[in-house]
Amino acid sequence: VSAPVDPAGTLAAARGGDRGALARLLTAVERGGPDARDIGRAAFQQSGGAYTVGITGAPGAGKSTLTSASVAAARTHGERVAVLAIDPSSPYTGGAILGDRVRMSEHALDEGVFIRSMASRGHLGGLALATPEAVRVLDAAGFGWVVIETVGVGQVEVEVAGAADTTVVVVNPGWGDAVQANKAGLMEIADVFVVNKADRPGAEETRRHLESMLDLTRRTASDSSWRPPVVLTVGTTGEGAGELWSAVARHRAQLEAAGTLTRRRGDRLRNELGLVIEQRLRARAEHLLDAAGRDDIERQVAAGDLDPWSAADQVLRHLDA
Amino acid sequence: VSAPVDPAGTLAAARGGDRGALARLLTAVERGGPDARDIGRAAFQQSGGAYTVGITGAPGAGKSTLTSASVAAARTHGERVAVLAIDPSSPYTGGAILGDRVRMSEHALDEGVFIRSMASRGHLGGLALATPEAVRVLDAAGFGWVVIETVGVGQVEVEVAGAADTTVVVVNPGWGDAVQANKAGLMEIADVFVVNKADRPGAEETRRHLESMLDLTRRTASDSSWRPPVVLTVGTTGEGAGELWSAVARHRAQLEAAGTLTRRRGDRLRNELGLVIEQRLRARAEHLLDAAGRDDIERQVAAGDLDPWSAADQVLRHLDA
């Protein structure tokens, strides 16, 4: 609906501090399609400097508040920080679960901070592809730190957050006792644990519970020298944000010293290639279905007159020719 | 690794009561590939009679116990019942979260009951495709009812359960207060709510909470005449299982009277066609990546020498030829 973006020129403007240009690039990336690809290519040449931190945890754990406090800590170190807040949409209504970014407003006037909410709507590759593309744009625009905040409810969101250089998993006092979705998945991606709302009862028990779970968890060989620290924070007051910042910095230093950072990033690029190929194929499938007569084929399948495999044969017939 | 399955013959044997034949068919479907396709085609001709019930809810909600109690209720009505217990695997370890099917053992000697655990490993189309394929086999094998039990933690599992004719969402007393993952998604797919472990404190409050959430939730137009009932059960004693059975039967009658059942099933078939096409293209992409020199291309991408889009171009170049 909007005019095509000139990738190189707009990227140069964004790099020069033009926040409108940066917003346009991210909108195009979020929408996906040829524009996103051209922007991705241009950004690819100029990226590689940013360090990404994923922050994930259950709804209500206080991720936004903690993100805001972390941004403040990063700013005291003079770092330019971008925040990408991923709003997963319900597959049923298309409505966003999150949306409350008000608490981030303390950084609204800071030129060194850029905050962006992102949904996956429209991007054929979904969040898994839209997120690294958006991070790359922020990287190329000169942000040294990119924080990716997601709600860790589903596998996709956990994967998105886990695709950062350092992944912070936020829990609350009492987490250990409650039956929680995807606990195993969160345990495995965490590089740093945060017990937020640590002024509430049970914070120390939760820390001990996490430590004993860490004792039991065998880390992957590549990370065997790193044991995720458990940091206690109170996001609303900023207490512990400095400690969290130090923990992330220590993890970064360890990754860099061990050469793990380069390998992790290479793995992520390889994974992204797979996703790009799938996205192209999905677009191709739509095209082929249209060309083969979508309405007629879908009607026959829905009526049970044609099985899905024979219908797929009809659609894909021209692919091998 | 095993010999190819003769679809028509094995299906006939399964229909005749050969449980080993049925197990072989389901193993082939779970593994995916050409065998699964041939079995699917054969089953497609003989299916359409089974009514599917999805049961989903958080880990620990008591779904297995409740499923077992529901099977017992169905058996008192003389129905043959198959249970498909979906074990989602962690993307990180490949280990199954569930596995405790011991409580279903009361039905082990009942010829009218067939129980099968299924993981998505190996099936290129994932759970979203493996599940309807397995249901179709059970349908063609003569089971009048198929219960699909999933852990409703992620979007995929919710979608799998929500792709049944009637979807039962299981919660426990206290659900209303706790911050729970994917609550909105569960609210939207539920045709029947169950408050299981209703002998615990807070069951009535949870029922009231659900009713008031239902007051607020706008149902989709197609289902506007159905308001999900809230049934209180104690899975371990079987209390309420008869009521649950009645609620499912009422929902079925309503779907059939309104013509909604046919349309829902048509929509599911259309969706399945899209998934089959994607699966085929994914296999094709793997083939093309191999042909184009996977190792070399992946190495260049991982090193940052080649961007993912240009790499995808190289891989997909021959698709249009």
Interface residues (C-beta under 8 A of the other chain):
Chain A: R37 G40 R41 F44 G48 A58 P59 G60 P88 S90 P91 Y92 T93 G95 I97 V153 G154 Q155 V156 E159 A178 V179 Q180 A181 N182 A184 G185 E188 I189 G266 D267 L269 R270 E272 L273 V276 I277 E278 R280 L281 R282 R284 A285 L288 L289 I297 E298 V301 A302 A303 G304 D307 P308 W309 S310 A311 A312 V315 L316 L319
Chain B: R37 G40 R41 F44 G48 A58 P59 G60 S90 P91 Y92 T93 G95 I97 V153 G154 Q155 V156 E159 A178 V179 Q180 A181 N182 A184 G185 E188 I189 R265 G266 D267 L269 R270 E272 L273 G274 V276 I277 E278 R280 L281 R282 R284 A285 L289 I297 E298 V301 A302 A303 G304 D307 P308 W309 S310 A311 A312 V315 L316 L319
